[in-house]
Amino acid sequence: MSIEDNLKPSIMLISPTDIEGDIKKLEEQLRFHQEQESNNVQKVKEELQKIWETLSWLKIAEVQGVWKSKTCRHSLNGRCNAWNVSEPERIGLSQDMVEIGNDNTRHVIVERFPNFCIACPLYEVKRS
C-alpha cells in the first residue's frame, strides 16, 4: 500500500434535507435555551430587587443607630453606660466592641458598634 492510497479522501454524500432538519432542531434547542435563560435572568432580577429593598431598610436602621448612639444620655465618651454586657459573645459582640471598666463591668463601645443602639429600649435623649 502506497502513501497515496492512505491519502485518498473518503467522501460521504448527505442530503440537504437532512442538514436542514438538523439545523431546525438546533435552532429549536437554541430558542428553548434562550427562553430558559431569559426566565432565569428575570428571576435573578426579582431576587436582587428584594435584597436591595431589605438592604435599604437595614441602612435606615443603621443611620438610626448612629443617631441614637450620639444623642443618647447613656452614651458617654463613645460607650454605653446603660448596659452591662457580661457575656458579649452570646449576643454577637466581639471583645473589641466591649470595654471593661474599673469595676469589671462590660460596656458596649457604641462609637465602634452603633447598631447596638438601633432597637435599644433604654434610649433617652441627652438633656442639656
N, C-alpha and C positions, 0 to 999 in steps of 0.2 A: 504494500500500500504506500502510495507516494504522499508527499506533503500536500499536493494539490487536491488529492481525494479528501483529505481531512478538512480542507478549506471550502468545500462545496457548500453553498448555502442551503439550508433546509427551508423550504417555502411552504406556508400553510395558508390556504385560502379561507377567508372569513367573509361571511355575508354582511353587507351593510345594514340589513335589518337587525342582525344580532348585535352589532355595535350600537345602533340607535336604541335598541331595547336596554342595553347595559347603561347607556348614557342617561336614559329616562329614569332607571332605577337609582342611579347615583344622584340625579337631580332631586328625586323624591326624598332620598335619605338626607341630603343636604338641607332641603326645606324643613324637614322634621327636626333636625338638629338645631337649625336656626330658630325655629319657633320655641323649642325647649330652652335654648339659651336666652332668648328674649324673656320668657316667663321667669327664668331663674334670676335674671338681672332685675326684673320688676320686683320680685320678692325680696331681693337683697336691698333694693332702694327703700322699700317699705320698712324693713327691719332697721335700716340706718336712720330713717326718719324717727322711728320710735326711740332709738338710742339717743338721738340728738335732743328730742324733747325731754327725756329723762335727765340728760346732762345739763340742759338749760335750767331745770328745777334745782339740780344739785349746785349749780353756780349761784343761783339766787340764794340758796340756803348758806352757801359758803360766805357770800357777801354779808348776810345777816349775822353769821358767826363772828366775822371780823368786826363788824359794827358793835355787836354786843360785847366782845372782848375789850373794846376800847372805851365803852360807855358804862360798863357795869361798876357799881360801887365795890364789888368784891374783887375786882381786878386791880392789883397794886403791883407796880413795877413788873408788869408782864406776866404775873402769876395769879391764879385764882385762889383766894383765901376762903372761899365758901366750902370747898370740897377738900376732905382729907381722903386721898385715894390710897388705901392701904395695900391693895393688890392691883397695880396698874395693868399688868399683863392680862388679867381677867376681863378687863373692859377694852382691850385692844390698844393700850398705850405702851409704847416702848419706854425704857428708862430715861432716854434723853428728852422725853416730853414731861418728865416729872422732876420736881425739885424737892429735896429732903431738907426740912427746916431744922433749927436747933433743937426743937422739942420732938424730933423724929417724925413729924407729920410730913405727908407727901402731898404736894400741891401741883396741879397741872400748870405747866408753863403755857398759858393761853397765847402768848406772843408767838410761840412756835406752832401751836396747835389750836387755832381759834375755832375749828369745827366743833370742839368740845362744848362751846357756848351756844351752838345752834338751838338746841331744844332744852336748855337749862331752865328748870323750874325755879331756881333761886335768883334769877336775874332781877336786879334792881338798878334803876338809873342812878348815876352819881349825882349827889346833891352838892351844889357849890357853897 
